Amino acid sequence: MVRSGAGPAHLTLWNQLVKFVRMFQPVEDSSRRRQLLDAALDVFLKFGFRKTSMDEVARAAQVSRQGLYLHFSNKEALFRAVVEHALAAALAAAEARLDDTTSSTRERLVGAFDEWMGRYVGVIGGGVSDLGEASHALVLPLLQREQERFLGQLARCMRSSGLLAAYKPAGLTARQLAETLHATAHGLKYECKTRQQFVEGIGRAVRALCLPLGARA
């Protein structure tokens, strides 16, 4: 273990030891990694970025501090992995809802927004506004890329629904309609206190958007 007063030589030795251990580790069990990331996500949502410690995450994941460091070199690396994990799960779930052809267009859109944003409404602790700052500082390109994918999926769903014919006289594209709904959902995410309130709010917006479809919506 590295002592608190250890110098650069000691730190270098520790880093080399960590790399050596990793070289001979078996292939990482994906379920174990998901467990670590899920536990870390809960802690970040509860305490924010600055107040979250690796010790707290290790306790939540029921692993030793050293064990956590074998997977993630520092809190910044852990945060990046957590955000990537959370975005991938949310996007996959949203895409599944949009691809569900057994549901109406309205149900598909509302379900997608619930998976993409609604799942976090009401679970973020008070005073964790620094999560946004940390996200912009550490994972902004990832956020932009995944949001772009989500908007693309929304636009595709709208094109296949027949909505564009109704909005063509106004000169609106599927992308613009998707961006409008996304902006509405973004505002609701911060305004609503519960996930149910969010679903009801975005449901009203989607219902208004889909009025031209009539019974097909």
NORBELCOR-V729617 format. One record per residue. N is the residue number from 1. SS is DSSP state (~ for helix, > for strand, _ for the rest). PHI is phi in whole degrees, 0 to 359 (999 if undefined). OMEGA is omega in degrees with one decimal (NA if undefined). Layout:
n: (N N)
ss: (SS SS)
phi: (PHI PHI)
omega: (OMEGA OMEGA)
This chain:
n: (1 2 3 4 5 6 7 8 9 10 11 12 13 14 15 16 17 18 19 20 21 22 23 24 25 26 27 28 29 30 31 32 33 34 35 36 37 38 39 40 41 42 43 44 45 46 47 48 49 50 51 52 53 54 55 56 57 58 59 60 61 62 63 64 65 66 67 68 69 70 71 72 73 74 75 76 77 78 79 80 81 82 83 84 85 86 87 88 89 90 91 92 93 94 95 96 97 98 99 100 101 102 103 104 105 106 107 108 109 110 111 112 113 114 115 116 117 118 119 120 121 122 123 124 125 126 127 128 129 130 131 132 133 134 135 136 137 138 139 140 141 142 143 144 145 146 147 148 149 150 151 152 153 154 155 156 157 158 159 160 161 162 163 164 165 166 167 168 169 170 171 172 173 174 175 176 177 178 179 180 181 182 183 184 185 186 187 188 189 190 191 192 193 194 195 196 197 198 199 200 201 202 203 204 205 206 207 208 209 210 211 212 213 214 215 216 217)
ss: (_ _ _ _ _ _ _ ~ ~ ~ ~ ~ ~ ~ ~ ~ ~ ~ ~ ~ ~ ~ ~ _ _ _ _ _ _ ~ ~ ~ ~ ~ ~ ~ ~ ~ ~ ~ ~ ~ ~ ~ ~ ~ ~ ~ ~ ~ ~ _ _ ~ ~ ~ ~ ~ ~ ~ ~ _ _ _ ~ ~ ~ ~ ~ ~ ~ _ _ _ ~ ~ ~ ~ ~ ~ ~ ~ ~ ~ ~ ~ ~ ~ ~ ~ ~ ~ ~ ~ ~ ~ ~ ~ _ _ _ _ _ _ ~ ~ ~ ~ ~ ~ ~ ~ ~ ~ ~ ~ _ ~ ~ ~ _ _ _ _ _ _ _ _ _ ~ ~ ~ ~ ~ ~ ~ ~ ~ _ ~ ~ ~ ~ ~ ~ ~ ~ ~ ~ ~ ~ ~ ~ ~ ~ ~ ~ ~ ~ ~ ~ _ ~ ~ ~ ~ ~ ~ ~ ~ _ _ _ ~ ~ ~ ~ ~ ~ ~ ~ ~ ~ ~ ~ ~ ~ ~ ~ ~ ~ _ _ _ ~ ~ ~ ~ ~ ~ ~ ~ ~ ~ ~ ~ ~ ~ ~ ~ ~ ~ ~ ~ ~ ~ _)
phi: (999 280 285 300 261 296 269 302 297 295 295 297 299 296 298 294 295 299 297 297 298 297 298 253 287 292 306 298 287 297 293 292 295 299 297 297 291 296 295 295 300 301 291 298 294 278 249 86 283 297 277 280 243 297 298 295 295 299 296 296 273 60 229 285 300 297 296 294 291 292 267 225 291 199 294 296 295 296 298 300 294 295 296 298 297 293 294 297 293 294 293 297 293 295 295 297 293 292 273 281 286 279 258 287 302 299 296 294 292 297 299 296 293 297 288 283 237 301 299 258 287 87 251 275 291 288 71 245 297 289 297 296 297 295 297 292 283 251 223 302 300 295 301 296 295 288 295 298 296 296 298 296 293 298 299 298 298 293 297 286 277 94 297 299 299 287 260 299 300 274 76 266 262 299 297 294 295 297 294 296 296 296 296 297 295 298 294 297 302 269 275 278 266 229 296 298 298 298 298 295 294 290 296 294 295 292 298 295 296 270 307 299 280 61 296 290 287)
omega: (179.1 178.9 -177.2 -177.7 -176.0 -179.9 -177.5 -179.2 179.1 -180.0 178.2 178.1 179.2 179.6 178.2 179.0 178.5 179.8 179.8 179.9 -179.1 -178.8 -174.7 174.7 173.0 178.3 -174.2 179.1 -174.7 -180.0 178.3 178.9 177.6 178.8 178.4 -177.6 177.6 179.1 179.7 178.1 178.9 -178.6 178.8 179.3 -177.7 -172.0 -173.7 -176.1 -174.6 -175.6 177.3 177.2 176.0 177.1 -179.1 178.6 179.5 178.8 -179.5 -178.9 -179.4 173.5 176.8 177.8 179.0 178.9 178.0 -179.6 175.8 179.1 -174.8 -172.6 179.3 -177.0 179.2 178.4 178.1 -179.3 178.5 180.0 179.9 -179.3 178.9 178.7 -177.6 179.7 -179.6 180.0 -179.0 -178.4 178.9 179.5 179.2 179.8 177.8 178.6 -179.7 -178.9 -177.6 -176.5 176.5 -179.8 177.3 178.2 179.9 -179.6 179.7 -179.4 179.6 179.3 179.7 178.6 177.0 179.8 -175.8 -176.7 -171.9 -176.6 -178.5 -179.8 178.4 -179.2 179.2 -178.3 178.8 176.9 179.9 -179.4 -179.3 175.9 177.2 178.9 -179.9 -179.8 -179.8 -178.4 -169.9 -172.3 -176.2 179.1 178.2 178.4 -178.8 -179.1 -177.8 175.7 178.2 178.0 -179.7 178.6 178.1 178.0 177.2 -179.0 178.9 178.4 -179.3 178.5 -178.0 -176.4 -176.1 -178.9 -173.3 179.6 -178.9 -175.5 -179.6 178.7 179.0 178.6 -178.0 178.9 177.2 179.0 179.3 176.7 178.4 -179.7 178.5 178.1 -178.9 178.2 176.8 179.9 179.4 177.5 179.5 -178.6 -179.2 -178.3 -174.4 179.6 -178.6 177.9 -179.8 177.2 178.8 -179.1 179.0 -179.3 -179.9 176.5 178.2 -179.9 179.9 179.4 178.2 -179.9 -175.1 -179.8 -179.2 -179.1 179.3 -176.4 -178.2 -177.8 NA)
